[in-house]
Amino acid sequence: MSIDIAKYPTLALAETPDELRLLPKESLPKLCDELRQFLLSSVGRSSGHFASGLGAVELTVALHYVYKTPFDNLVWDVGHQAYPHKILTGRRDRIDTIRQKNGLHPFPWREESEYDILSVGHSSTSISAGLGMAIAAEKEKQNRKTVCVIGDGAITAGMAFEAMNHAGDAAPDMLVILNDNEMSISENVGALNNHLAHLLSGKLYTTLREGGKKVFSNMPPIKELLKKTEEHIKGMVVPGTMFEELGFNYIGPVDGHDVVALVQTLKNMRDLKGPQFLHIMTKKGRGYEPAEKDPISWHAVPKFDPSTFTLPKSKETGPTFSKIFGDWLCEEAKDDSKLMAITPAMREGSGMVRFSKEFPEQYFDVAIAEQHAVTFAAGLAIGGYKPIVAIYSTFLQRGYDQVIHDVAIQKVPVMFAIDRAGIVGADGQTHQGSFDISFLRCIPTMVIMAPSDENECRQMLHTGYHYQDGPCAVRYPRGTGTGAELQPLSPLPIGKGIIRRQGEKVAILCFGTLLSHALVAAEQLNATVVDMRFVKPLDEALLLEMANTHDVLVTLEENAIMGGAGSGVNEFLMHEKKIIPILNLGLPDYFISQGTQEELIAELGLDSTGIVNSINNYLAK
């Protein structure tokens, strides 16, 4: 059932930006109020990213009001904050389908709308892409404008600085808007954040944020300013120095929740020449008290009733793999001060909150800086410590060169705890961890493990942590485990698999948590099931045994078939001149869209029913 738009009379008049631009400026505050309430109602029904969108309502309205979208380029970063953008660009009636199978994409997506000029999902890309668009627009000579929106978390990434450095040199007409809510997904960290925090410490900016007043109202007396340190005064008085040194004309900070003032500011800036930088202050979760007070918990939400002001209690299920990892970290660190855990800005998602509190001296959140995280870990390992990089599969892609050059070539013992491997689900193409086995398997010296359940995950983490002959990786999925009983920690023999079910004719060689589906399928087929455990090194002796005692081998993994663990099995058996039919099951050669993990695994034929059908079809050829 769709939301009754009649309850939102002003919003009803602005289904598209063209309609929005017909409204008088005086009606925009009312529109923002209605848009915020509509967002509350729709996300309550759909689940999804939440607090960021609440904070970006006024900015979104102002941008579409001033700029001639889609002719002008409006480039969003990450896209957590893009729900209001989708509501105002012809997708209002479908917003409650967001992140669902066959519904709206969770992030701006080029194939979905002409207003989504850049498909996004990961941070810090907007300025680079926007610079390319701005230079293209200059060559086109049609007065097309380009605006890039980036958050204060995303701007700490190296890529954002590389882009700004180039923009200052190339000097096209473009506007970068820093949407500063003092947050990334998690709490902000780092020296840059400290610099930006100077802006918020005096009465001037406190008043701005809490009362929504104009930037320069209630100026503190000079005597109070003089009490501050010289550095602090510099930070308050000339906050834009850093951006001006990069070649931008800095304006701000301005109140990001005063839509009329924002419209005026943007109109003034629209025709300015060269790179412009507008710094706006917003509050993540604005207009919904629980989200304002706890923006981390409300960053992304399940389906909920906004009128209750609480999130629903999660159903009693087993521990997530992330929690298994976090608890293991604490268990291992208790007896080992050499353990160092590193995360690029996702401690909540990676199960590291407890560890960060119990072992603060051994915990490093390096902000959104995946490349740095990897090389920093290499440095710690060279310095005699034992680093663990906790990172999502798709985020590790950003640090790939560093994995090769700074870790693997140098054979330093860094362990990668790779979360969100395989099908992630609702966040769609940008977040499915489809490729880590493929891109790690080809790196010499790398050991790769894929646990089949939460107990095996613990044992593998323990094994990898104590492996000192080079780098290793343990990849595990999002979500809860299988309910396996947790055993005391004990290292596994490197490169050894284990037979979980003895059958005949068909042997299913499973890498990872699809094992539970394989065992059900095997009952119907009377097949052998092997928990391979190690993608690299492969258990070659066990592979030869399976090839000698079965008619068909089936490899099963939650990774791209191309270059995956199955490819490794094929390569080895061909090398041994062991000619046997092999069926490789895994993720197909296309980007997998949004939906629940269960829906997608079934659709891809990787549940027990799909495995049986695939094997029977193969046997029938």
URWOVEN-V399316 format. One line per field, one symbol per residue. phi: phi as a letter, one per 40 degrees, with the letter a starting at -180 (. if undefined). psi: psi as a letter, one per 30 degrees, with the letter a starting at -180 (. if undefined). burial: I if it has 9 or more other ideal C-beta (glycine too) atoms within 8 Angstrom, else O. A space follows every 50 residues. Layout:
phi: ???
psi: ???
burial: ???
//
This chain:
phi: .ccccccbcccdcbcbddcdccccdcccdcdccccccccdcccdcbghcb cccdcbccccccccccccccdccbbccghdcccddcccbgbdcbccccgc dgccccbdadccaccccbcbibcgbccccccdccccccccfbgccbbbbb cccccccddccdccccccccfccabbbcccbgabcbccbhccdccccdcb cccdcccdccbgccdbcfcccddccccccdcccdcccbccddccccgbcc bhcbccbbccccdccccccdbccgcbbbbbbbbcgdgbddcccbccccdb bccabdccgbccccccbccccccdccccdccccdbacccbbbacgbcccc gbcddcccbccbbbccgcacccdccdcdcccccgbbcbccacdcccdcbc dcdcccbcdcfccbbbcccfcgcchccgdcbcccbccccccccdgccbbb ccacccddcccccccccbcicabbbaccgcccgcccbdcaccccgbcacc acbagbbccbbhccdccccccccccfccbbccgbcaccccccccccccbb cbbbcbabadccgccdcccddcccccfccacbbcbicccaccccicdcdc ccccgbcccccdccccccccc
psi: klkjfffieeeffifleeeeffkkeffeeeeeeeeeeeeeeeeeeflakd eeeefgeeeeeeefeelikgekjjjkkdgfggeeeeefhggefgfggkfl kgakkflkkefekffjfkkaellgfeeeeeeeeeeeeefehghklkkkkk lfefffkeeeeeeeeeeeeehljlkkjjjjgglbeakklleeeeeefefg fleefeeeeefglleglhkkleeeefflleeeeeeeeifgeeeefggkjk kakljggjeeeeeeeeeefegkkakkjkjkklkkgkfjeeeeeifeegek lakljfffglkkkkkjllkleeeeeeeeeeeefegjffkkkkkigheefg ggeeefefiffgkjjgaiieeeeeeeeeeeeegglikkjjkkefefefge eeeeefdeefhkikkjjjlhkbjecffaeffkiffeeefeffjlfkkkkj kfleeeeeeeeeeeefjggallkkkllkalafgkkklkkkkkkkgkakkf kkblekkjjkjaffeeeeeeeeeefhlkkkjeekekklieeeeeeeefgl ekkkkklilkejgaeeeeeeeeeeeghjjkkkkjkaklhlkkallleeee eeegggleeeeeeeeeeeff.
burial: OOIOIOOIOIIIIIOIIOIIOOIOOOIIIOIIIIIIIIIIIIIIOIIIII IIIIIIIIIIIIIIIIIOIOOIIIIIIIIIIIIIIIIIIOIIOIIIIIII IOIIIIIIIIOIIOIIIIIIIIIIIIIIIIIOIIIOIIOOOOOIIIIIII IIIIIIIIIIIIIIIIIIOOOIIIIIIIIIIIIIIIOIOIOOIOIIIIII IIOIIIIIIOOOOOIOOOOIOOOIIOOIOOOIIIIIOOIIIOIIOIIIII IIIIIIIIIIIIIOIIOOIIOIOIIIIIIIIIIIIIOIOIIIOOIIOIIO IOOIOIOOOOOOOOOOOOIIIIIIIIIIIIOIIOOOOOIIIIIIIIIIII IIIIIIOOIOOIIOIIIIIIIIIIIIIIOIIOOOIIIIIIIIIIIIIOII OIIIOIIIOOOIIIIIIIIIIIIIIIIIIIIIIIIIIIIIIOIOOIIIII IIIIIIIIIIIIIIIOIOOIIIIIIIIIOOIIOIOOOOIOOIOIIIIOIO IOIOOIIIIIIIIIIIIIIIIIOOIOIIIIIIIIIIOIIOOIIIOIIOOI OIIIIIIIIIIOIIIIIIIIOIIOOOOIOIOIIIIIIOOOOIOIIOIOII IIOIIIIIOIIIIIIIOIOOO
//
